[in-house]
Amino acid sequence: MAKKYEVALPVIRRLPRYYRFVCGLISEGISRISSKELSLRMGLTASQIRQDLNCFGGFGQQGYGYNLEVLRDEIAKILGLDNLVDTVLIGAGNIGRALGKRIDFNSVGFNLVAIFDNRDDVIGREIGGLVVKNAEEIDEFCKANNIKAAVVCVSDKSAEDVIENLISLDINIFWNFTHYDILLKHQGENLSVENVHLNDSLMTLRYLANCD
């Protein structure tokens, strides 16, 4: 399997889409598909699909195409979906609550084990089957449970302090919903970061609509 960062980021970002489409095809009762047929469904070229999957070994057979169950399992393995990472969610505001309730973390390779907040009216509430813990317990909990991943949904004002503290606890995987640029301060360090800026996405959509 290709090592981390040896594959171009656009290819990596397409993998979850491949996984989603393959799972959908299997649910339709389809067992195999050619790269051409898959390209028509996904809006990509057959050449692009073959090139992307060849980065990880290919998985197709000439004249046969792709066995979809095998392809699903291989993509899941590449993405790490078969090896759950214990994860904490920091910040149970609107975004944090929505994520805790609506995201099936286990299906995407993460095991959400705790939610933290510092507000008295939120601590003790249940979100997605987990009772919100006091943020003062973060250090003790993460150390005791060897936590390596965090979903950060705190205010931009407190983001730096929260994230820097999590890094000091040896957490190195971040799904970051704040504006704090983790990698800018930690260049060259072994951190995996996915930043989510909802406003950026909406502004991109507004631009695309403006061009119609």
Rosetta constraint file for C-alpha pairs under 8 A:
AtomPair CA 1 CA 56 HARMONIC 5.43 0.50
AtomPair CA 1 CA 57 HARMONIC 7.05 0.50
AtomPair CA 1 CA 78 HARMONIC 7.46 0.50
AtomPair CA 2 CA 6 HARMONIC 6.43 0.50
AtomPair CA 2 CA 7 HARMONIC 6.89 0.50
AtomPair CA 2 CA 55 HARMONIC 6.85 0.50
AtomPair CA 2 CA 56 HARMONIC 5.73 0.50
AtomPair CA 3 CA 7 HARMONIC 7.54 0.50
AtomPair CA 5 CA 9 HARMONIC 7.48 0.50
AtomPair CA 7 CA 11 HARMONIC 6.84 0.50
AtomPair CA 7 CA 12 HARMONIC 6.95 0.50
AtomPair CA 7 CA 55 HARMONIC 6.94 0.50
AtomPair CA 8 CA 12 HARMONIC 6.62 0.50
AtomPair CA 9 CA 13 HARMONIC 6.13 0.50
AtomPair CA 10 CA 14 HARMONIC 6.39 0.50
AtomPair CA 11 CA 15 HARMONIC 6.69 0.50
AtomPair CA 11 CA 52 HARMONIC 5.93 0.50
AtomPair CA 12 CA 16 HARMONIC 7.91 0.50
AtomPair CA 13 CA 17 HARMONIC 7.75 0.50
AtomPair CA 14 CA 18 HARMONIC 6.37 0.50
AtomPair CA 15 CA 19 HARMONIC 6.17 0.50
AtomPair CA 15 CA 75 HARMONIC 7.06 0.50
AtomPair CA 15 CA 79 HARMONIC 7.70 0.50
AtomPair CA 16 CA 20 HARMONIC 6.11 0.50
AtomPair CA 16 CA 79 HARMONIC 7.89 0.50
AtomPair CA 17 CA 21 HARMONIC 6.19 0.50
AtomPair CA 18 CA 22 HARMONIC 6.00 0.50
AtomPair CA 18 CA 75 HARMONIC 7.98 0.50
AtomPair CA 19 CA 23 HARMONIC 6.11 0.50
AtomPair CA 19 CA 72 HARMONIC 6.06 0.50
AtomPair CA 19 CA 75 HARMONIC 6.35 0.50
AtomPair CA 19 CA 76 HARMONIC 7.26 0.50
AtomPair CA 20 CA 24 HARMONIC 6.23 0.50
AtomPair CA 21 CA 25 HARMONIC 6.22 0.50
AtomPair CA 21 CA 42 HARMONIC 7.64 0.50
AtomPair CA 22 CA 26 HARMONIC 6.26 0.50
AtomPair CA 22 CA 68 HARMONIC 6.29 0.50
AtomPair CA 22 CA 71 HARMONIC 7.60 0.50
AtomPair CA 22 CA 72 HARMONIC 6.16 0.50
AtomPair CA 23 CA 27 HARMONIC 6.24 0.50
AtomPair CA 23 CA 72 HARMONIC 6.72 0.50
AtomPair CA 24 CA 28 HARMONIC 6.44 0.50
AtomPair CA 25 CA 29 HARMONIC 6.66 0.50
AtomPair CA 25 CA 30 HARMONIC 5.51 0.50
AtomPair CA 25 CA 31 HARMONIC 7.78 0.50
AtomPair CA 25 CA 68 HARMONIC 7.80 0.50
AtomPair CA 26 CA 30 HARMONIC 5.14 0.50
AtomPair CA 26 CA 31 HARMONIC 6.24 0.50
AtomPair CA 26 CA 68 HARMONIC 6.71 0.50
AtomPair CA 26 CA 69 HARMONIC 7.21 0.50
AtomPair CA 30 CA 68 HARMONIC 7.66 0.50
AtomPair CA 31 CA 67 HARMONIC 6.12 0.50
AtomPair CA 31 CA 68 HARMONIC 5.46 0.50
AtomPair CA 31 CA 69 HARMONIC 6.99 0.50
AtomPair CA 32 CA 64 HARMONIC 7.87 0.50
AtomPair CA 32 CA 65 HARMONIC 6.57 0.50
AtomPair CA 32 CA 66 HARMONIC 5.31 0.50
AtomPair CA 32 CA 67 HARMONIC 4.52 0.50
AtomPair CA 32 CA 68 HARMONIC 5.16 0.50
AtomPair CA 33 CA 37 HARMONIC 6.27 0.50
AtomPair CA 33 CA 38 HARMONIC 6.53 0.50
AtomPair CA 33 CA 64 HARMONIC 7.75 0.50
AtomPair CA 33 CA 65 HARMONIC 5.36 0.50
AtomPair CA 33 CA 66 HARMONIC 5.31 0.50
AtomPair CA 33 CA 67 HARMONIC 6.91 0.50
AtomPair CA 33 CA 68 HARMONIC 7.05 0.50
AtomPair CA 34 CA 38 HARMONIC 6.19 0.50
AtomPair CA 34 CA 64 HARMONIC 6.89 0.50
AtomPair CA 34 CA 65 HARMONIC 4.10 0.50
AtomPair CA 34 CA 66 HARMONIC 6.01 0.50
AtomPair CA 35 CA 39 HARMONIC 5.93 0.50
AtomPair CA 35 CA 46 HARMONIC 5.02 0.50
AtomPair CA 35 CA 47 HARMONIC 7.84 0.50
AtomPair CA 35 CA 49 HARMONIC 6.58 0.50
AtomPair CA 35 CA 50 HARMONIC 6.85 0.50
AtomPair CA 35 CA 65 HARMONIC 6.43 0.50
AtomPair CA 35 CA 66 HARMONIC 7.48 0.50
AtomPair CA 36 CA 40 HARMONIC 6.45 0.50
AtomPair CA 36 CA 45 HARMONIC 7.41 0.50
AtomPair CA 36 CA 46 HARMONIC 4.92 0.50
AtomPair CA 37 CA 41 HARMONIC 6.61 0.50
AtomPair CA 38 CA 42 HARMONIC 6.18 0.50
AtomPair CA 38 CA 46 HARMONIC 7.36 0.50
AtomPair CA 39 CA 43 HARMONIC 5.61 0.50
AtomPair CA 39 CA 44 HARMONIC 4.85 0.50
AtomPair CA 39 CA 45 HARMONIC 5.26 0.50
AtomPair CA 39 CA 46 HARMONIC 5.14 0.50
AtomPair CA 39 CA 49 HARMONIC 7.10 0.50
AtomPair CA 40 CA 44 HARMONIC 6.95 0.50
AtomPair CA 40 CA 45 HARMONIC 7.72 0.50
AtomPair CA 44 CA 48 HARMONIC 6.57 0.50
AtomPair CA 44 CA 49 HARMONIC 7.03 0.50
AtomPair CA 45 CA 49 HARMONIC 6.49 0.50
AtomPair CA 46 CA 50 HARMONIC 6.27 0.50
AtomPair CA 47 CA 51 HARMONIC 6.08 0.50
AtomPair CA 48 CA 52 HARMONIC 6.04 0.50
AtomPair CA 49 CA 53 HARMONIC 6.18 0.50
AtomPair CA 50 CA 54 HARMONIC 5.87 0.50
AtomPair CA 50 CA 58 HARMONIC 6.86 0.50
AtomPair CA 51 CA 55 HARMONIC 6.58 0.50
AtomPair CA 52 CA 56 HARMONIC 7.71 0.50
AtomPair CA 53 CA 57 HARMONIC 6.50 0.50
AtomPair CA 53 CA 58 HARMONIC 4.81 0.50
AtomPair CA 53 CA 59 HARMONIC 7.20 0.50
AtomPair CA 54 CA 58 HARMONIC 3.86 0.50
AtomPair CA 54 CA 59 HARMONIC 7.60 0.50
AtomPair CA 56 CA 78 HARMONIC 7.88 0.50
AtomPair CA 59 CA 66 HARMONIC 6.65 0.50
AtomPair CA 59 CA 70 HARMONIC 7.81 0.50
AtomPair CA 59 CA 71 HARMONIC 6.50 0.50
AtomPair CA 60 CA 64 HARMONIC 7.44 0.50
AtomPair CA 60 CA 65 HARMONIC 5.23 0.50
AtomPair CA 60 CA 66 HARMONIC 4.60 0.50
AtomPair CA 60 CA 67 HARMONIC 7.25 0.50
AtomPair CA 61 CA 65 HARMONIC 5.21 0.50
AtomPair CA 61 CA 66 HARMONIC 6.56 0.50
AtomPair CA 66 CA 70 HARMONIC 7.84 0.50
AtomPair CA 66 CA 71 HARMONIC 6.67 0.50
AtomPair CA 67 CA 71 HARMONIC 6.08 0.50
AtomPair CA 68 CA 72 HARMONIC 5.91 0.50
AtomPair CA 69 CA 73 HARMONIC 6.20 0.50
AtomPair CA 70 CA 74 HARMONIC 6.10 0.50
AtomPair CA 71 CA 75 HARMONIC 6.08 0.50
AtomPair CA 72 CA 76 HARMONIC 6.09 0.50
AtomPair CA 73 CA 77 HARMONIC 6.16 0.50
AtomPair CA 74 CA 78 HARMONIC 6.23 0.50
AtomPair CA 75 CA 79 HARMONIC 6.12 0.50
AtomPair CA 76 CA 80 HARMONIC 6.04 0.50
AtomPair CA 76 CA 81 HARMONIC 5.10 0.50
AtomPair CA 76 CA 82 HARMONIC 6.59 0.50
AtomPair CA 77 CA 81 HARMONIC 6.04 0.50
AtomPair CA 77 CA 82 HARMONIC 6.01 0.50
AtomPair CA 79 CA 109 HARMONIC 7.86 0.50
AtomPair CA 80 CA 84 HARMONIC 7.54 0.50
AtomPair CA 80 CA 109 HARMONIC 6.05 0.50
AtomPair CA 81 CA 106 HARMONIC 7.99 0.50
AtomPair CA 81 CA 107 HARMONIC 6.90 0.50
AtomPair CA 81 CA 108 HARMONIC 5.54 0.50
AtomPair CA 81 CA 109 HARMONIC 4.00 0.50
AtomPair CA 81 CA 110 HARMONIC 7.76 0.50
AtomPair CA 82 CA 109 HARMONIC 6.48 0.50
AtomPair CA 83 CA 109 HARMONIC 6.19 0.50
AtomPair CA 84 CA 106 HARMONIC 6.83 0.50
AtomPair CA 84 CA 109 HARMONIC 4.67 0.50
AtomPair CA 84 CA 110 HARMONIC 4.84 0.50
AtomPair CA 84 CA 111 HARMONIC 5.71 0.50
AtomPair CA 85 CA 109 HARMONIC 6.44 0.50
AtomPair CA 85 CA 110 HARMONIC 4.73 0.50
AtomPair CA 85 CA 111 HARMONIC 5.61 0.50
AtomPair CA 85 CA 148 HARMONIC 7.11 0.50
AtomPair CA 85 CA 149 HARMONIC 6.89 0.50
AtomPair CA 86 CA 110 HARMONIC 6.08 0.50
AtomPair CA 86 CA 111 HARMONIC 4.68 0.50
AtomPair CA 86 CA 112 HARMONIC 6.02 0.50
AtomPair CA 86 CA 113 HARMONIC 6.26 0.50
AtomPair CA 86 CA 147 HARMONIC 5.81 0.50
AtomPair CA 86 CA 148 HARMONIC 6.70 0.50
AtomPair CA 86 CA 149 HARMONIC 6.56 0.50
AtomPair CA 87 CA 110 HARMONIC 6.29 0.50
AtomPair CA 87 CA 111 HARMONIC 5.61 0.50
AtomPair CA 87 CA 112 HARMONIC 4.71 0.50
AtomPair CA 87 CA 113 HARMONIC 5.86 0.50
AtomPair CA 87 CA 114 HARMONIC 7.21 0.50
AtomPair CA 87 CA 147 HARMONIC 6.20 0.50
AtomPair CA 87 CA 148 HARMONIC 6.66 0.50
AtomPair CA 87 CA 149 HARMONIC 4.68 0.50
AtomPair CA 87 CA 150 HARMONIC 5.35 0.50
AtomPair CA 87 CA 151 HARMONIC 7.36 0.50
AtomPair CA 88 CA 112 HARMONIC 5.78 0.50
AtomPair CA 88 CA 113 HARMONIC 5.92 0.50
AtomPair CA 88 CA 114 HARMONIC 4.96 0.50
AtomPair CA 88 CA 115 HARMONIC 5.79 0.50
AtomPair CA 88 CA 116 HARMONIC 7.67 0.50
AtomPair CA 88 CA 147 HARMONIC 7.40 0.50
AtomPair CA 88 CA 149 HARMONIC 6.53 0.50
AtomPair CA 88 CA 150 HARMONIC 4.85 0.50
AtomPair CA 88 CA 151 HARMONIC 6.23 0.50
AtomPair CA 89 CA 96 HARMONIC 7.22 0.50
AtomPair CA 89 CA 100 HARMONIC 7.90 0.50
AtomPair CA 89 CA 112 HARMONIC 7.31 0.50
AtomPair CA 89 CA 114 HARMONIC 6.37 0.50
AtomPair CA 89 CA 115 HARMONIC 4.69 0.50
AtomPair CA 89 CA 116 HARMONIC 6.30 0.50
AtomPair CA 89 CA 150 HARMONIC 5.69 0.50
AtomPair CA 89 CA 151 HARMONIC 4.57 0.50
AtomPair CA 89 CA 152 HARMONIC 6.08 0.50
AtomPair CA 89 CA 153 HARMONIC 7.47 0.50
AtomPair CA 90 CA 96 HARMONIC 7.52 0.50
AtomPair CA 90 CA 115 HARMONIC 5.94 0.50
AtomPair CA 90 CA 116 HARMONIC 4.96 0.50
AtomPair CA 90 CA 117 HARMONIC 6.29 0.50
AtomPair CA 90 CA 135 HARMONIC 7.85 0.50
AtomPair CA 90 CA 150 HARMONIC 7.14 0.50
AtomPair CA 90 CA 151 HARMONIC 6.10 0.50
AtomPair CA 90 CA 152 HARMONIC 5.00 0.50
AtomPair CA 90 CA 153 HARMONIC 5.87 0.50
AtomPair CA 90 CA 154 HARMONIC 6.58 0.50
AtomPair CA 91 CA 96 HARMONIC 5.70 0.50
AtomPair CA 91 CA 115 HARMONIC 7.32 0.50
AtomPair CA 91 CA 116 HARMONIC 5.91 0.50
AtomPair CA 91 CA 117 HARMONIC 4.99 0.50
AtomPair CA 91 CA 118 HARMONIC 7.89 0.50
AtomPair CA 91 CA 152 HARMONIC 6.55 0.50
AtomPair CA 91 CA 153 HARMONIC 4.86 0.50
AtomPair CA 91 CA 154 HARMONIC 4.87 0.50
AtomPair CA 92 CA 96 HARMONIC 4.44 0.50
AtomPair CA 92 CA 97 HARMONIC 5.16 0.50
AtomPair CA 92 CA 115 HARMONIC 7.11 0.50
AtomPair CA 92 CA 116 HARMONIC 6.78 0.50
AtomPair CA 92 CA 117 HARMONIC 5.76 0.50
AtomPair CA 92 CA 122 HARMONIC 7.25 0.50
AtomPair CA 92 CA 132 HARMONIC 7.68 0.50
AtomPair CA 92 CA 153 HARMONIC 7.25 0.50
AtomPair CA 92 CA 154 HARMONIC 7.98 0.50
AtomPair CA 93 CA 97 HARMONIC 5.82 0.50
AtomPair CA 93 CA 153 HARMONIC 7.39 0.50
AtomPair CA 93 CA 154 HARMONIC 7.70 0.50
AtomPair CA 94 CA 98 HARMONIC 6.20 0.50
AtomPair CA 95 CA 99 HARMONIC 6.18 0.50
AtomPair CA 95 CA 153 HARMONIC 6.62 0.50
AtomPair CA 96 CA 100 HARMONIC 6.08 0.50
AtomPair CA 96 CA 153 HARMONIC 5.69 0.50
AtomPair CA 97 CA 101 HARMONIC 6.09 0.50
AtomPair CA 97 CA 127 HARMONIC 6.49 0.50
AtomPair CA 98 CA 102 HARMONIC 5.79 0.50
AtomPair CA 98 CA 103 HARMONIC 7.81 0.50
AtomPair CA 99 CA 103 HARMONIC 5.24 0.50
AtomPair CA 100 CA 127 HARMONIC 5.96 0.50
AtomPair CA 100 CA 128 HARMONIC 5.39 0.50
AtomPair CA 101 CA 127 HARMONIC 5.99 0.50
AtomPair CA 101 CA 128 HARMONIC 4.49 0.50
AtomPair CA 102 CA 128 HARMONIC 7.74 0.50
AtomPair CA 104 CA 108 HARMONIC 7.16 0.50
AtomPair CA 105 CA 109 HARMONIC 6.54 0.50
AtomPair CA 105 CA 110 HARMONIC 5.03 0.50
AtomPair CA 105 CA 111 HARMONIC 5.86 0.50
AtomPair CA 105 CA 112 HARMONIC 6.37 0.50
AtomPair CA 106 CA 110 HARMONIC 5.08 0.50
AtomPair CA 106 CA 111 HARMONIC 5.24 0.50
AtomPair CA 106 CA 112 HARMONIC 7.57 0.50
AtomPair CA 113 CA 130 HARMONIC 7.57 0.50
AtomPair CA 114 CA 130 HARMONIC 6.49 0.50
AtomPair CA 114 CA 131 HARMONIC 7.61 0.50
AtomPair CA 114 CA 132 HARMONIC 7.15 0.50
AtomPair CA 114 CA 133 HARMONIC 7.30 0.50
AtomPair CA 115 CA 130 HARMONIC 6.91 0.50
AtomPair CA 115 CA 131 HARMONIC 7.08 0.50
AtomPair CA 115 CA 132 HARMONIC 5.00 0.50
AtomPair CA 115 CA 133 HARMONIC 6.04 0.50
AtomPair CA 116 CA 123 HARMONIC 7.58 0.50
AtomPair CA 116 CA 132 HARMONIC 5.37 0.50
AtomPair CA 116 CA 133 HARMONIC 4.72 0.50
AtomPair CA 116 CA 134 HARMONIC 5.67 0.50
AtomPair CA 116 CA 135 HARMONIC 5.01 0.50
AtomPair CA 116 CA 138 HARMONIC 7.19 0.50
AtomPair CA 117 CA 122 HARMONIC 6.84 0.50
AtomPair CA 117 CA 123 HARMONIC 6.28 0.50
AtomPair CA 117 CA 132 HARMONIC 6.70 0.50
AtomPair CA 117 CA 133 HARMONIC 6.44 0.50
AtomPair CA 117 CA 134 HARMONIC 5.62 0.50
AtomPair CA 117 CA 135 HARMONIC 4.95 0.50
AtomPair CA 118 CA 122 HARMONIC 7.70 0.50
AtomPair CA 118 CA 123 HARMONIC 7.03 0.50
AtomPair CA 118 CA 134 HARMONIC 5.69 0.50
AtomPair CA 118 CA 135 HARMONIC 5.01 0.50
AtomPair CA 118 CA 136 HARMONIC 7.41 0.50
AtomPair CA 119 CA 123 HARMONIC 6.18 0.50
AtomPair CA 119 CA 134 HARMONIC 7.90 0.50
AtomPair CA 122 CA 132 HARMONIC 6.95 0.50
AtomPair CA 123 CA 131 HARMONIC 7.64 0.50
AtomPair CA 123 CA 132 HARMONIC 5.03 0.50
AtomPair CA 123 CA 133 HARMONIC 5.60 0.50
AtomPair CA 123 CA 134 HARMONIC 5.83 0.50
AtomPair CA 124 CA 131 HARMONIC 5.48 0.50
AtomPair CA 124 CA 132 HARMONIC 5.07 0.50
AtomPair CA 124 CA 133 HARMONIC 6.37 0.50
AtomPair CA 125 CA 131 HARMONIC 5.46 0.50
AtomPair CA 125 CA 132 HARMONIC 5.53 0.50
AtomPair CA 126 CA 130 HARMONIC 5.34 0.50
AtomPair CA 126 CA 131 HARMONIC 4.30 0.50
AtomPair CA 126 CA 132 HARMONIC 6.17 0.50
AtomPair CA 127 CA 131 HARMONIC 6.27 0.50
AtomPair CA 127 CA 132 HARMONIC 7.07 0.50
AtomPair CA 133 CA 137 HARMONIC 7.11 0.50
AtomPair CA 134 CA 138 HARMONIC 7.62 0.50
AtomPair CA 137 CA 141 HARMONIC 6.01 0.50
AtomPair CA 138 CA 142 HARMONIC 5.97 0.50
AtomPair CA 139 CA 143 HARMONIC 6.14 0.50
AtomPair CA 139 CA 169 HARMONIC 7.03 0.50
AtomPair CA 140 CA 144 HARMONIC 6.07 0.50
AtomPair CA 141 CA 145 HARMONIC 6.03 0.50
AtomPair CA 142 CA 146 HARMONIC 5.63 0.50
AtomPair CA 142 CA 147 HARMONIC 4.95 0.50
AtomPair CA 142 CA 169 HARMONIC 7.04 0.50
AtomPair CA 143 CA 147 HARMONIC 6.91 0.50
AtomPair CA 143 CA 169 HARMONIC 6.83 0.50
AtomPair CA 147 CA 170 HARMONIC 7.92 0.50
AtomPair CA 147 CA 171 HARMONIC 6.37 0.50
AtomPair CA 148 CA 170 HARMONIC 6.66 0.50
AtomPair CA 148 CA 171 HARMONIC 4.24 0.50
AtomPair CA 148 CA 172 HARMONIC 5.81 0.50
AtomPair CA 148 CA 173 HARMONIC 6.17 0.50
AtomPair CA 149 CA 171 HARMONIC 5.62 0.50
AtomPair CA 149 CA 172 HARMONIC 6.25 0.50
AtomPair CA 149 CA 173 HARMONIC 4.43 0.50
AtomPair CA 149 CA 174 HARMONIC 5.84 0.50
AtomPair CA 150 CA 166 HARMONIC 8.00 0.50
AtomPair CA 150 CA 171 HARMONIC 7.14 0.50
AtomPair CA 150 CA 173 HARMONIC 6.29 0.50
AtomPair CA 150 CA 174 HARMONIC 5.11 0.50
AtomPair CA 150 CA 175 HARMONIC 6.36 0.50
AtomPair CA 151 CA 174 HARMONIC 5.91 0.50
AtomPair CA 151 CA 175 HARMONIC 4.70 0.50
AtomPair CA 151 CA 176 HARMONIC 6.05 0.50
AtomPair CA 151 CA 177 HARMONIC 7.64 0.50
AtomPair CA 152 CA 159 HARMONIC 7.95 0.50
AtomPair CA 152 CA 163 HARMONIC 7.70 0.50
AtomPair CA 152 CA 174 HARMONIC 7.19 0.50
AtomPair CA 152 CA 175 HARMONIC 6.30 0.50
AtomPair CA 152 CA 176 HARMONIC 5.07 0.50
AtomPair CA 152 CA 177 HARMONIC 5.82 0.50
AtomPair CA 152 CA 178 HARMONIC 6.95 0.50
AtomPair CA 153 CA 176 HARMONIC 6.96 0.50
AtomPair CA 153 CA 177 HARMONIC 5.26 0.50
AtomPair CA 153 CA 178 HARMONIC 6.31 0.50
AtomPair CA 154 CA 158 HARMONIC 6.61 0.50
AtomPair CA 154 CA 159 HARMONIC 5.93 0.50
AtomPair CA 154 CA 177 HARMONIC 7.72 0.50
AtomPair CA 154 CA 178 HARMONIC 6.73 0.50
AtomPair CA 155 CA 159 HARMONIC 5.96 0.50
AtomPair CA 155 CA 178 HARMONIC 6.81 0.50
AtomPair CA 156 CA 160 HARMONIC 7.61 0.50
AtomPair CA 156 CA 178 HARMONIC 5.65 0.50
AtomPair CA 156 CA 179 HARMONIC 6.05 0.50
AtomPair CA 156 CA 180 HARMONIC 6.80 0.50
AtomPair CA 158 CA 162 HARMONIC 6.21 0.50
AtomPair CA 159 CA 163 HARMONIC 5.94 0.50
AtomPair CA 159 CA 178 HARMONIC 6.51 0.50
AtomPair CA 159 CA 179 HARMONIC 7.84 0.50
AtomPair CA 159 CA 180 HARMONIC 6.23 0.50
AtomPair CA 160 CA 164 HARMONIC 5.89 0.50
AtomPair CA 160 CA 180 HARMONIC 6.24 0.50
AtomPair CA 161 CA 165 HARMONIC 6.08 0.50
AtomPair CA 162 CA 166 HARMONIC 6.31 0.50
AtomPair CA 163 CA 167 HARMONIC 6.23 0.50
AtomPair CA 163 CA 182 HARMONIC 7.80 0.50
AtomPair CA 164 CA 168 HARMONIC 6.27 0.50
AtomPair CA 165 CA 169 HARMONIC 6.47 0.50
AtomPair CA 166 CA 170 HARMONIC 6.77 0.50
AtomPair CA 166 CA 171 HARMONIC 5.60 0.50
AtomPair CA 167 CA 171 HARMONIC 5.01 0.50
AtomPair CA 167 CA 172 HARMONIC 6.29 0.50
AtomPair CA 172 CA 190 HARMONIC 6.92 0.50
AtomPair CA 172 CA 191 HARMONIC 4.72 0.50
AtomPair CA 172 CA 192 HARMONIC 6.15 0.50
AtomPair CA 173 CA 191 HARMONIC 6.00 0.50
AtomPair CA 173 CA 192 HARMONIC 4.78 0.50
AtomPair CA 173 CA 193 HARMONIC 5.94 0.50
AtomPair CA 174 CA 191 HARMONIC 7.86 0.50
AtomPair CA 174 CA 192 HARMONIC 6.28 0.50
AtomPair CA 174 CA 193 HARMONIC 4.79 0.50
AtomPair CA 174 CA 194 HARMONIC 6.30 0.50
AtomPair CA 175 CA 193 HARMONIC 6.11 0.50
AtomPair CA 175 CA 194 HARMONIC 5.06 0.50
AtomPair CA 175 CA 195 HARMONIC 6.13 0.50
AtomPair CA 175 CA 196 HARMONIC 7.37 0.50
AtomPair CA 176 CA 193 HARMONIC 7.04 0.50
AtomPair CA 176 CA 194 HARMONIC 6.09 0.50
AtomPair CA 176 CA 195 HARMONIC 4.75 0.50
AtomPair CA 176 CA 196 HARMONIC 6.02 0.50
AtomPair CA 177 CA 195 HARMONIC 6.15 0.50
AtomPair CA 177 CA 196 HARMONIC 5.04 0.50
AtomPair CA 177 CA 197 HARMONIC 6.38 0.50
AtomPair CA 178 CA 195 HARMONIC 7.66 0.50
AtomPair CA 178 CA 196 HARMONIC 7.56 0.50
AtomPair CA 178 CA 197 HARMONIC 7.46 0.50
AtomPair CA 179 CA 197 HARMONIC 7.48 0.50
AtomPair CA 181 CA 185 HARMONIC 7.08 0.50
AtomPair CA 182 CA 186 HARMONIC 6.25 0.50
AtomPair CA 182 CA 193 HARMONIC 7.60 0.50
AtomPair CA 183 CA 187 HARMONIC 5.33 0.50
AtomPair CA 183 CA 191 HARMONIC 7.64 0.50
AtomPair CA 183 CA 193 HARMONIC 7.51 0.50
AtomPair CA 186 CA 191 HARMONIC 7.96 0.50
AtomPair CA 197 CA 201 HARMONIC 6.63 0.50
AtomPair CA 198 CA 202 HARMONIC 6.34 0.50
AtomPair CA 199 CA 203 HARMONIC 6.10 0.50
AtomPair CA 200 CA 204 HARMONIC 6.16 0.50
AtomPair CA 201 CA 205 HARMONIC 6.30 0.50
AtomPair CA 202 CA 206 HARMONIC 6.14 0.50
AtomPair CA 203 CA 207 HARMONIC 6.22 0.50
AtomPair CA 204 CA 208 HARMONIC 6.29 0.50
AtomPair CA 205 CA 209 HARMONIC 6.16 0.50
AtomPair CA 206 CA 210 HARMONIC 6.07 0.50
AtomPair CA 207 CA 211 HARMONIC 6.36 0.50
AtomPair CA 208 CA 212 HARMONIC 6.81 0.50
